[in-house]
Amino acid sequence: MLFIKTSFETGLFSVIMRDLANMSGDGPKWIVLDGDIDPMWIESLNTVMDDNKVLTLASNERITMTRSMRLLFEISNLKTATPATVSRAGILFINQNDIGWNPYAQSWIDKREVQQEKANLTILFDKYVGSILDCLRIRFKKITPIQEIAHVQVNLLKC
């Protein structure tokens, strides 16, 4: 038996977008989408990304993106992005080999309040992190590719 859904249900993206649009204050509000762009769902966002900056839902509800709101897509490539999507986005490519993990770690260390702690962490990071990452790269088989900065980030978040 085939069931056809006739009622509209609000999805996570529209809930978040509505909440941010209704949030008071002019501070920055970001929606970060991590994963490859799918032409099927990205077309729904084209009106949000163009000059209208309005998301129109299937229920005909319209959610306007405020001046303080930003959409950020973190993607690995543009293979499935349509020209319409690419033309509406500002694109920033960061090559991991150009930056690496060290600036991120140094930024985290700089936020520490105790000067001696900063000095000790800098010494430990310089001495161990590079060789640990080398060991991971050489001695372990990767099932899913993970950038070096992701390894460092995850461990810093646990601190």
Stockholm file with secondary structure:
# STOCKHOLM 1.0

chainA/1-159         MLFIKTSFETGLFSVIMRDLANMSGDGPKWIVLDGDIDPMWIESLNTVMDDNKVLTLASNERITMTRSMRLLFEISNLKTATPATVSRAGILFINQNDIGWNPYAQSWIDKREVQQEKANLTILFDKYVGSILDCLRIRFKKITPIQEIAHVQVNLLKC
#=GR chainA/1-159 SS CCCCCCSCCCCHHHHHHHHHHHCCSSSCEEEEEESCCCHHHHGGGHHHHSTTCEEECTTSCEEECCTTEEEEEECSCCTTCCHHHHHTSCCCCCCHHHHCSHHHHHHHHHTCSCHHHHHHHHHHIIIIIHHHHHHHHHHSCCSSCCCHHHHHHHHHHTC
#=GC SS_cons         CCCCCCSCCCCHHHHHHHHHHHCCSSSCEEEEEESCCCHHHHGGGHHHHSTTCEEECTTSCEEECCTTEEEEEECSCCTTCCHHHHHTSCCCCCCHHHHCSHHHHHHHHHTCSCHHHHHHHHHHIIIIIHHHHHHHHHHSCCSSCCCHHHHHHHHHHTC
//
